[in-house]
Amino acid sequence: MSHLGNLDQWFEDRSAIVTGGAGGMGRATALAFAAAGSKVTVADVAEEGGRETVALIEAAGGTAQFVRADVSQDADVKAMVEAAVNAHGGLDFAVNAAAIEFEVDYLADLAESDWDRMIAVNLKSVFLSMKHEINAMLVTGREGAAIVNIASTNSYRPQPHQSAYTASKFGVLGVTKSAAVDYGPRGIRINAICPGSIDTPMLRGAIEKRGRDPQEVADRLSLIGRFGTVDEIAAAALWLCSGASSFTMGHALAVDGGYLAR
């Protein structure tokens, strides 16, 4: 496979994992990889939503399986990767999108258990996922292996009352760049996406919890007065895994409506 190859066939019959695939950015990304021809392993703790994602992929003529996985637990992540390898003949791509966000308190009022949960689901999960994904990709040995971790604009610019979430997303960026340094020379490109205000149930829930006006939030967090779409994140993930980005490694791609440029 050349650096660019035929981009229409780049993903054809290759194996991809998407964590957090039961909804939001994860679902959109799983659908996009399947539409491009990959065989997708959809992973999430939310079984009903994960199976719905698989059903949507299959209804569109794609190939997918659901694996229930708590990505903060090593045994679950190991089993997730093994399921992808066993069902789809190896592993080529992974998008680690599973995350939570629920804070409303100042740091000094945050419960230790909430801190631990946020770090486990948002950061430890990325370490565990990459650990097992990288090992599988090295064994699979095909050209073009790539991992995309979902970070956040919080990785650069914290929002109020989000100390644990921000810490977790700073960490995602750090571990992404470190892993890229280690594994770029071994044929695995590792990058991150930093979504801004993307229209997901998690964002809508956070806005409602804080009693904010959605349009005010969109105006404040983008240059164009709207939220991003999950499909825009999926498109970025596809590009970062494609041959079109073959010289892109250890990069954090902001998909944020220009928020970080302001």
Backbone bond lengths (Angstrom), bond angles and torsions (degrees), N, CA, C in turn:
res aa  C-N    CA-C-N  psi(-1)  N-CA   C-N-CA  omega(-1)  CA-C   N-CA-C  phi
1 M - - - 1.455 - - 1.525 108.92 -
2 S 1.337 117.57 126.10 1.456 121.03 179.86 1.526 109.39 -74.59
3 H 1.322 115.35 175.07 1.455 118.82 179.67 1.520 111.55 -59.50
4 L 1.342 116.65 -38.66 1.450 119.39 177.56 1.520 111.49 -100.60
5 G 1.303 116.66 -46.19 1.452 119.77 -178.63 1.521 110.35 60.24
6 N 1.302 116.40 -163.95 1.455 122.16 172.17 1.522 107.61 -90.14
7 L 1.322 116.11 105.80 1.463 118.96 -174.30 1.521 111.99 -62.86
8 D 1.325 117.32 -25.53 1.456 119.87 176.58 1.527 111.28 -65.97
9 Q 1.338 116.68 -20.95 1.463 120.20 -178.39 1.530 112.89 -114.98
10 W 1.330 116.98 5.72 1.466 120.79 -175.29 1.526 112.05 -57.96
11 F 1.317 116.87 -39.09 1.461 121.78 -174.79 1.526 113.21 -97.17
12 E 1.306 116.92 -5.17 1.463 121.08 -172.98 1.518 111.86 -61.54
13 D 1.332 115.72 125.92 1.462 123.78 175.35 1.533 113.01 60.87
14 R 1.328 117.23 24.36 1.449 120.33 176.24 1.528 109.19 -105.12
15 S 1.315 115.52 164.97 1.463 121.64 -170.77 1.526 110.91 -105.30
16 A 1.331 115.92 130.00 1.465 121.29 -179.30 1.523 110.26 -131.71
17 I 1.319 115.06 144.93 1.463 122.86 171.09 1.517 108.09 -112.88
18 V 1.335 116.51 137.45 1.458 121.67 170.99 1.515 107.95 -129.14
19 T 1.332 116.78 116.48 1.466 119.66 175.02 1.532 108.68 -87.66
20 G 1.326 115.13 157.72 1.455 118.78 -174.63 1.508 112.20 66.76
21 G 1.339 116.46 29.66 1.459 121.44 -170.92 1.517 115.46 -83.33
22 A 1.336 117.63 4.76 1.460 119.68 -178.12 1.518 113.28 -77.71
23 G 1.315 117.74 -14.09 1.461 119.74 -179.04 1.506 111.38 -174.75
24 G 1.320 115.99 -179.45 1.449 122.22 173.55 1.516 113.93 57.18
25 M 1.332 115.18 -138.74 1.466 120.84 -178.41 1.522 111.76 -62.35
26 G 1.342 116.63 -36.96 1.460 119.94 179.68 1.512 112.54 -62.95
27 R 1.336 116.35 -45.36 1.477 119.01 178.68 1.521 110.73 -62.70
28 A 1.318 117.04 -47.03 1.464 120.03 -178.91 1.524 111.18 -59.67
29 T 1.324 116.35 -38.74 1.459 120.41 179.58 1.518 111.63 -68.65
30 A 1.323 117.14 -42.66 1.460 120.48 176.86 1.523 111.02 -59.99
31 L 1.324 117.00 -43.34 1.463 120.96 178.51 1.523 111.14 -63.21
32 A 1.329 116.48 -39.43 1.464 120.00 -178.61 1.523 111.69 -67.41
33 F 1.331 117.47 -43.22 1.465 119.80 178.21 1.523 110.70 -63.67
34 A 1.327 116.64 -41.24 1.465 119.49 178.98 1.525 111.21 -65.01
35 A 1.327 116.48 -41.39 1.464 120.05 178.95 1.525 111.43 -63.45
36 A 1.341 116.32 -29.21 1.464 120.55 178.26 1.522 112.53 -81.13
37 G 1.340 116.97 -6.12 1.460 120.59 174.94 1.507 116.34 112.70
38 S 1.331 117.94 -3.18 1.465 119.67 -179.65 1.525 111.47 -78.72
39 K 1.319 114.69 155.41 1.459 122.51 172.09 1.520 106.68 -93.71
40 V 1.323 116.07 120.84 1.460 120.49 -165.26 1.524 111.48 -110.64
41 T 1.325 115.14 133.96 1.455 121.90 168.79 1.519 107.20 -101.22
42 V 1.318 115.59 114.56 1.458 122.89 -179.12 1.526 107.59 -95.06
43 A 1.326 116.64 121.87 1.466 120.82 -177.21 1.521 110.37 -120.77
44 D 1.341 115.53 138.78 1.461 120.63 177.89 1.521 108.01 -171.79
45 V 1.334 116.45 162.30 1.468 119.86 170.75 1.514 110.45 -82.32
46 A 1.330 117.03 -21.09 1.461 121.69 -178.61 1.528 108.94 -85.55
47 E 1.320 115.26 96.94 1.467 119.45 -172.02 1.515 112.53 -66.47
48 E 1.321 117.74 -42.74 1.469 119.60 -177.14 1.522 110.79 -62.42
49 G 1.336 116.67 -47.17 1.455 120.00 179.82 1.514 112.50 -65.52
50 G 1.332 116.95 -38.23 1.452 120.33 178.62 1.516 112.23 -63.81
51 R 1.318 115.76 -41.81 1.466 119.01 178.49 1.535 111.27 -69.34
52 E 1.321 117.02 -31.40 1.463 119.75 174.70 1.534 110.89 -64.11
53 T 1.336 116.16 -39.57 1.468 119.43 177.23 1.520 110.54 -61.65
54 V 1.318 116.61 -45.09 1.470 120.48 178.17 1.531 110.39 -60.82
55 A 1.322 116.95 -42.37 1.466 120.17 179.83 1.528 111.05 -62.34
56 L 1.333 116.76 -39.57 1.465 120.05 177.80 1.526 111.00 -63.95
57 I 1.324 116.62 -40.89 1.466 120.76 178.48 1.519 110.41 -63.98
58 E 1.313 116.88 -46.63 1.470 120.69 -178.06 1.517 111.39 -66.65
59 A 1.338 117.18 -36.33 1.465 120.29 178.52 1.529 111.55 -64.16
60 A 1.328 115.76 -27.67 1.468 120.60 178.48 1.524 112.15 -89.74
61 G 1.347 116.91 5.20 1.455 120.69 177.41 1.513 114.99 92.53
62 G 1.328 118.31 8.45 1.452 121.54 -179.26 1.517 113.10 -92.70
63 T 1.326 115.44 179.27 1.461 122.82 -178.65 1.519 109.08 -119.78
64 A 1.333 116.35 127.94 1.458 119.83 -179.34 1.513 110.05 -157.17
65 Q 1.312 114.82 160.05 1.457 122.09 171.60 1.524 108.08 -138.49
66 F 1.326 115.56 153.84 1.462 120.52 175.88 1.520 109.66 -105.65
67 V 1.321 115.64 136.76 1.461 122.30 173.79 1.522 107.53 -127.42
68 R 1.316 115.98 121.27 1.468 118.26 175.74 1.521 108.36 -75.01
69 A 1.318 116.31 122.97 1.457 120.19 -177.07 1.518 110.44 -146.38
70 D 1.317 115.49 127.53 1.459 122.05 167.15 1.524 105.40 -88.12
71 V 1.322 116.58 105.02 1.462 119.97 -170.63 1.527 113.30 -73.58
72 S 1.323 117.05 -1.26 1.463 119.59 172.48 1.522 111.93 -89.17
73 Q 1.342 117.21 -0.48 1.459 122.62 -177.98 1.526 110.43 -115.69
74 D 1.331 115.97 123.99 1.455 120.73 -174.74 1.526 112.82 -57.68
75 A 1.319 117.40 -43.28 1.463 119.93 -177.05 1.526 111.33 -62.83
76 D 1.334 116.58 -39.39 1.465 119.91 178.56 1.525 111.51 -66.09
77 V 1.322 116.53 -41.88 1.459 119.76 -179.00 1.525 110.63 -67.04
78 K 1.308 116.57 -42.43 1.467 120.67 177.15 1.530 110.51 -58.24
79 A 1.340 116.15 -45.44 1.465 120.48 179.76 1.528 111.29 -65.43
80 M 1.327 117.04 -36.08 1.471 121.74 177.96 1.525 110.92 -60.21
81 V 1.317 116.21 -48.23 1.461 120.56 -178.52 1.528 110.42 -67.69
82 E 1.310 116.96 -41.46 1.462 119.90 177.61 1.521 111.25 -60.69
83 A 1.335 117.09 -38.37 1.469 120.49 178.93 1.524 110.50 -64.14
84 A 1.327 117.56 -40.47 1.465 120.51 178.32 1.516 111.14 -64.35
85 V 1.323 116.23 -44.69 1.469 120.76 -179.32 1.522 110.59 -64.18
86 N 1.315 116.76 -45.18 1.467 120.71 -176.89 1.523 112.19 -67.59
87 A 1.338 116.94 -39.54 1.467 119.93 -176.56 1.521 112.90 -81.12
88 H 1.332 116.83 -32.22 1.463 119.74 -168.41 1.529 113.66 -123.19
89 G 1.332 116.93 13.53 1.454 120.90 169.33 1.509 115.98 77.00
90 G 1.318 117.57 25.45 1.459 120.56 178.82 1.511 110.11 133.89
91 L 1.333 116.03 -163.61 1.461 120.83 177.65 1.522 109.32 -145.97
92 D 1.326 115.34 128.42 1.463 122.04 -179.05 1.521 113.18 -114.49
93 F 1.334 116.65 -38.87 1.459 121.19 -174.29 1.527 110.11 -134.20
94 A 1.322 115.32 150.61 1.459 120.38 173.23 1.517 108.96 -147.41
95 V 1.319 115.57 136.62 1.460 122.04 172.64 1.522 107.06 -122.66
96 N 1.314 115.52 113.55 1.457 121.55 -176.40 1.522 108.73 -95.68
97 A 1.334 114.47 95.08 1.466 121.25 -170.63 1.517 113.64 -111.20
98 A 1.320 118.69 -6.17 1.466 120.61 -176.81 1.522 110.31 -64.61
99 A 1.335 116.71 133.04 1.460 120.95 179.86 1.522 109.92 -165.42
100 I 1.324 114.83 160.79 1.457 121.82 174.14 1.529 108.53 -132.44
101 E 1.343 115.34 159.50 1.465 121.55 174.39 1.513 107.34 -155.63
102 F 1.332 116.83 121.35 1.464 118.93 -175.07 1.530 112.85 -146.02
103 E 1.324 118.41 6.97 1.466 120.11 -172.38 1.530 113.05 -74.03
104 V 1.326 115.22 143.87 1.468 121.94 170.85 1.531 110.39 -136.57
105 D 1.332 118.25 0.22 1.461 122.38 -172.71 1.525 112.49 -105.57
106 Y 1.329 114.52 155.48 1.456 119.63 166.21 1.528 109.41 -65.48
107 L 1.330 115.73 157.80 1.463 120.64 -177.76 1.525 112.29 -53.52
108 A 1.332 117.18 -43.25 1.467 120.48 -175.66 1.521 112.88 -67.40
109 D 1.342 116.66 -15.08 1.463 120.94 179.15 1.522 112.61 -104.23
110 L 1.323 117.24 0.21 1.463 121.13 -175.61 1.527 110.77 -78.13
111 A 1.317 116.70 131.26 1.464 121.01 178.54 1.521 109.89 -70.74
112 E 1.331 116.06 142.82 1.457 120.45 178.96 1.524 110.74 -58.93
113 S 1.327 117.16 -37.16 1.464 120.34 -179.48 1.526 111.29 -64.42
114 D 1.344 117.31 -34.26 1.461 120.23 177.78 1.521 110.67 -70.21
115 W 1.335 116.72 -40.49 1.468 120.50 175.09 1.526 110.34 -58.08
116 D 1.327 116.23 -49.38 1.463 121.00 -177.34 1.524 111.23 -61.44
117 R 1.328 116.83 -40.64 1.463 119.86 -179.11 1.528 110.69 -66.21
118 M 1.334 116.21 -43.26 1.464 119.71 -179.28 1.528 110.97 -62.47
119 I 1.307 116.90 -45.53 1.460 120.42 -179.43 1.528 110.71 -65.80
120 A 1.330 117.03 -38.59 1.462 120.33 -179.30 1.528 112.03 -64.97
121 V 1.328 117.00 -47.11 1.462 120.82 -175.08 1.525 111.84 -77.06
122 N 1.333 117.18 -36.86 1.460 120.05 -173.28 1.522 114.51 -92.69
123 L 1.336 117.52 -29.14 1.462 120.22 -174.36 1.523 112.96 -117.17
124 K 1.318 117.15 -52.90 1.466 119.04 177.78 1.527 110.61 -56.21
125 S 1.324 116.17 -36.84 1.467 120.32 -179.82 1.519 111.84 -61.01
126 V 1.329 116.94 -36.50 1.463 120.13 -179.96 1.524 110.12 -69.04
127 F 1.334 116.36 -41.38 1.467 119.70 174.29 1.523 111.17 -59.17
128 L 1.329 117.38 -50.52 1.466 120.47 -177.61 1.531 110.66 -63.39
129 S 1.319 116.37 -43.71 1.465 119.61 -178.83 1.521 110.76 -62.45
130 M 1.335 116.97 -49.04 1.462 118.77 179.50 1.523 111.60 -62.58
131 K 1.317 117.64 -39.36 1.466 120.68 179.68 1.527 111.01 -53.39
132 H 1.318 116.40 -50.53 1.464 119.72 -176.64 1.520 111.88 -80.34
133 E 1.311 117.57 -34.83 1.470 120.13 177.93 1.525 111.22 -64.64
134 I 1.312 116.86 -45.29 1.467 120.42 -179.73 1.521 110.90 -60.95
135 N 1.323 117.09 -46.02 1.465 119.30 178.64 1.523 111.37 -58.97
136 A 1.332 117.16 -41.01 1.465 120.13 178.71 1.521 111.30 -66.96
137 M 1.318 117.32 -39.79 1.470 120.59 179.40 1.515 111.84 -66.01
138 L 1.311 116.97 -37.68 1.464 119.89 177.69 1.523 111.03 -63.84
139 V 1.320 116.36 -37.28 1.470 120.48 178.02 1.527 110.06 -71.70
140 T 1.342 116.76 -43.45 1.462 120.40 179.81 1.522 110.66 -59.66
141 G 1.321 115.96 -45.47 1.457 121.36 169.74 1.506 117.33 71.94
142 R 1.334 118.19 18.54 1.458 119.66 178.92 1.526 110.59 -88.54
143 E 1.324 115.29 148.97 1.463 120.20 177.98 1.522 110.14 -66.04
144 G 1.319 115.33 144.90 1.460 119.83 173.06 1.504 115.54 94.06
145 A 1.332 118.99 11.95 1.459 120.73 178.91 1.520 110.39 -61.99
146 A 1.335 116.24 140.38 1.460 119.57 -176.33 1.525 110.56 -152.49
147 I 1.327 114.61 145.81 1.463 122.50 176.60 1.523 107.92 -126.56
148 V 1.320 115.74 137.58 1.457 122.13 174.49 1.523 108.50 -123.98
149 N 1.317 116.50 125.07 1.460 122.00 176.20 1.524 109.24 -104.80
150 I 1.323 116.02 136.90 1.457 119.69 179.08 1.521 109.15 -88.19
151 A 1.328 115.36 109.73 1.464 121.98 176.18 1.529 107.49 -96.42
152 S 1.327 118.07 -131.63 1.463 120.35 -176.81 1.520 109.12 -171.61
153 T 1.327 116.88 158.65 1.457 118.48 167.92 1.527 110.58 -62.53
154 N 1.334 117.68 -21.60 1.470 120.88 173.13 1.521 111.58 -62.99
155 S 1.338 117.46 -19.04 1.461 120.44 175.50 1.519 111.45 -62.32
156 Y 1.333 115.89 -18.75 1.462 121.42 179.26 1.528 112.54 -117.90
157 R 1.334 116.35 -38.97 1.459 120.15 -171.00 1.532 109.09 -134.09
158 P 1.327 117.71 100.04 1.469 120.36 -176.84 1.529 112.68 -64.46
159 Q 1.325 114.41 147.72 1.454 122.23 170.33 1.532 108.75 -98.15
160 P 1.323 117.86 157.91 1.467 119.83 179.48 1.532 112.38 -61.36
161 H 1.320 114.59 146.00 1.463 122.78 173.79 1.536 112.15 61.11
162 Q 1.320 117.00 36.27 1.466 120.71 179.80 1.526 110.53 -137.69
163 S 1.314 116.66 46.84 1.468 119.35 -174.46 1.524 112.20 -66.35
164 A 1.328 117.87 -44.59 1.463 120.10 -178.68 1.527 110.77 -70.94
165 Y 1.332 116.58 -43.15 1.464 119.94 177.95 1.525 110.68 -60.39
166 T 1.328 116.34 -45.51 1.456 120.56 180.00 1.521 111.20 -62.79
167 A 1.336 116.79 -43.85 1.465 119.75 177.98 1.522 110.90 -59.61
168 S 1.332 116.33 -41.67 1.470 119.29 -179.45 1.517 111.15 -64.40
169 K 1.324 117.36 -38.85 1.459 120.17 -177.20 1.528 112.36 -78.81
170 F 1.339 117.98 -30.27 1.462 119.17 168.29 1.526 108.84 -59.45
171 G 1.323 116.17 -42.45 1.462 120.90 -179.53 1.511 112.97 -63.97
172 V 1.335 117.22 -39.53 1.465 120.11 178.18 1.521 110.25 -59.18
173 L 1.322 116.40 -41.24 1.455 119.41 179.35 1.529 110.84 -65.51
174 G 1.321 116.77 -41.89 1.461 119.78 -179.72 1.511 113.04 -64.21
175 V 1.330 117.03 -45.26 1.459 119.47 -177.84 1.525 110.70 -71.58
176 T 1.329 117.70 -29.75 1.473 120.99 174.93 1.518 110.90 -62.81
177 K 1.313 116.69 -49.59 1.461 120.56 -177.96 1.529 111.32 -65.91
178 S 1.331 116.57 -40.73 1.462 120.12 179.23 1.523 111.25 -63.68
179 A 1.334 116.71 -44.50 1.461 120.18 179.33 1.525 111.48 -65.81
180 A 1.344 116.49 -34.95 1.467 119.59 178.13 1.524 111.16 -62.55
181 V 1.332 115.88 -39.39 1.465 119.86 177.90 1.524 111.03 -63.13
182 D 1.334 116.47 -40.35 1.460 120.99 -178.05 1.526 112.98 -72.78
183 Y 1.341 116.85 -39.00 1.462 118.67 -167.92 1.524 114.89 -111.97
184 G 1.332 118.49 -9.27 1.462 119.18 172.60 1.523 112.22 -55.33
185 P 1.346 117.34 -46.61 1.469 118.79 178.03 1.521 113.98 -65.52
186 R 1.318 117.46 -14.43 1.467 121.10 179.57 1.529 112.34 -101.99
187 G 1.331 115.62 11.13 1.462 119.18 171.35 1.504 116.09 93.67
188 I 1.333 118.17 11.52 1.469 120.46 177.93 1.523 108.21 -118.34
189 R 1.315 115.90 114.40 1.462 119.80 178.04 1.523 109.51 -86.54
190 I 1.328 116.67 132.27 1.457 121.68 -177.57 1.520 108.52 -128.72
191 N 1.327 114.98 123.71 1.460 122.29 -178.37 1.524 109.83 -137.77
192 A 1.328 115.34 174.54 1.462 121.16 177.97 1.516 110.04 -131.09
193 I 1.314 114.92 154.48 1.460 122.37 168.97 1.522 107.15 -112.66
194 C 1.316 115.82 135.65 1.464 121.55 176.00 1.530 108.16 -110.59
195 P 1.331 117.62 89.39 1.460 119.07 178.80 1.525 110.63 -68.40
196 G 1.318 114.05 145.91 1.452 119.54 169.49 1.514 109.77 -91.40
197 S 1.300 116.81 -133.15 1.476 121.05 -178.43 1.525 108.79 -83.17
198 I 1.324 115.17 91.97 1.469 121.78 -178.51 1.528 108.77 -98.90
199 D 1.314 116.07 135.27 1.464 121.31 -174.04 1.526 110.37 -73.92
200 T 1.312 115.31 91.83 1.466 123.16 179.26 1.524 109.20 -129.28
201 P 1.327 117.64 162.95 1.466 119.16 174.27 1.526 112.66 -56.63
202 M 1.347 117.70 -34.11 1.457 120.17 179.61 1.532 110.44 -65.08
203 L 1.345 117.37 -43.07 1.459 120.31 178.17 1.523 110.81 -65.37
204 R 1.313 117.02 -46.94 1.461 120.32 -178.88 1.533 110.89 -60.86
205 G 1.344 115.96 -38.99 1.456 119.74 178.41 1.515 112.01 -65.26
206 A 1.335 116.38 -40.30 1.462 120.66 179.15 1.528 110.63 -65.20
207 I 1.327 116.97 -40.61 1.464 120.73 179.27 1.527 110.02 -64.05
208 E 1.332 116.49 -44.90 1.460 120.55 -179.57 1.526 111.04 -64.42
209 K 1.332 116.30 -42.43 1.462 120.84 -178.98 1.521 111.76 -60.90
210 R 1.328 115.78 -33.89 1.464 120.48 -178.28 1.523 113.10 -92.03
211 G 1.338 116.82 -0.86 1.455 120.51 177.83 1.520 113.94 67.49
212 R 1.321 117.01 32.66 1.463 121.25 -177.60 1.530 110.95 -94.77
213 D 1.314 115.09 159.98 1.456 121.62 174.06 1.527 108.67 -88.16
214 P 1.332 118.81 123.51 1.464 120.39 -175.86 1.527 113.94 -55.96
215 Q 1.335 117.34 -39.76 1.461 118.35 -178.51 1.525 111.25 -69.00
216 E 1.319 116.61 -36.15 1.469 119.60 176.37 1.518 110.54 -62.27
217 V 1.331 116.33 -40.08 1.461 120.54 178.68 1.528 110.33 -65.57
218 A 1.329 116.72 -44.57 1.469 120.10 178.92 1.525 111.69 -62.08
219 D 1.318 116.89 -39.91 1.465 120.38 178.53 1.526 111.23 -65.53
220 R 1.319 116.48 -37.50 1.463 121.01 -176.45 1.521 112.03 -77.11
221 L 1.330 116.77 -32.51 1.463 120.26 -171.95 1.526 113.95 -104.51
222 S 1.312 118.22 11.49 1.466 120.67 172.68 1.520 108.77 -149.68
223 L 1.313 115.76 166.45 1.463 121.00 177.60 1.521 112.39 -89.01
224 I 1.328 116.99 -8.47 1.467 119.71 -171.79 1.526 112.67 -123.49
225 G 1.327 117.11 10.80 1.453 120.40 170.96 1.505 116.17 69.53
226 R 1.327 116.73 27.52 1.469 118.77 174.70 1.511 109.74 -145.30
227 F 1.326 115.38 161.14 1.455 121.00 172.62 1.534 108.89 -79.39
228 G 1.321 115.22 153.61 1.445 119.85 170.73 1.517 110.55 -74.54
229 T 1.328 115.99 166.36 1.457 120.74 178.45 1.524 110.14 -107.95
230 V 1.307 114.97 156.68 1.471 119.24 178.03 1.521 110.69 -64.26
231 D 1.328 117.32 -29.43 1.465 119.85 178.16 1.527 111.61 -66.74
232 E 1.321 117.39 -29.89 1.461 120.06 177.64 1.527 111.24 -69.58
233 I 1.324 117.01 -32.74 1.465 120.39 174.35 1.523 110.08 -70.78
234 A 1.327 116.67 -42.82 1.465 120.43 179.08 1.522 111.22 -60.31
235 A 1.330 117.07 -40.43 1.462 120.67 179.14 1.527 110.82 -63.49
236 A 1.326 116.59 -38.68 1.464 119.93 177.90 1.522 111.00 -65.96
237 A 1.333 116.77 -40.59 1.462 120.42 178.79 1.519 111.32 -63.30
238 L 1.333 116.51 -41.90 1.468 119.96 177.35 1.525 110.71 -61.21
239 W 1.329 116.88 -44.36 1.461 119.43 -179.55 1.527 110.97 -62.34
240 L 1.318 117.15 -42.79 1.463 120.32 -178.89 1.530 112.62 -67.58
241 C 1.307 117.64 -20.54 1.465 120.82 177.10 1.525 112.56 -96.94
242 S 1.312 117.59 -6.45 1.462 120.86 -175.77 1.519 111.65 -90.74
243 G 1.323 115.08 167.70 1.454 120.39 176.43 1.506 113.28 -66.70
244 A 1.335 117.65 -16.59 1.459 120.82 178.48 1.520 112.10 -66.61
245 S 1.338 117.06 -19.43 1.473 120.99 -179.99 1.526 111.11 -112.26
246 S 1.324 116.62 30.42 1.463 120.79 -171.52 1.527 114.26 -62.47
247 F 1.336 118.22 -18.98 1.468 121.22 -179.95 1.535 110.93 -104.64
248 T 1.326 116.26 14.30 1.464 122.05 -177.64 1.517 108.91 -106.21
249 M 1.332 116.32 113.84 1.468 121.91 -176.35 1.523 109.42 -143.83
250 G 1.299 117.09 136.88 1.457 121.17 179.23 1.514 113.44 67.38
251 H 1.318 116.24 25.23 1.468 121.61 -174.84 1.527 109.95 -100.25
252 A 1.335 115.39 147.78 1.460 121.45 172.90 1.525 107.66 -112.80
253 L 1.317 115.95 108.93 1.459 122.23 -175.81 1.528 109.65 -92.29
254 A 1.329 116.61 112.20 1.462 120.59 177.80 1.517 109.95 -79.57
255 V 1.322 116.22 122.59 1.456 122.97 174.28 1.521 104.35 -118.49
256 D 1.326 115.57 84.95 1.467 119.94 -160.75 1.518 114.61 -142.72
257 G 1.328 117.92 15.35 1.459 119.54 -179.52 1.510 113.04 60.88
258 G 1.332 116.73 24.51 1.458 120.98 177.97 1.510 115.25 83.37
259 Y 1.325 117.07 9.06 1.469 120.54 -175.82 1.533 112.69 -56.43
260 L 1.330 117.23 -46.07 1.463 119.52 -176.96 1.529 112.28 -72.27
261 A 1.313 117.38 -17.48 1.466 120.61 178.65 1.522 112.20 -79.96
262 R 1.310 116.74 -17.24 1.468 120.30 -175.05 1.523 110.23 -71.88
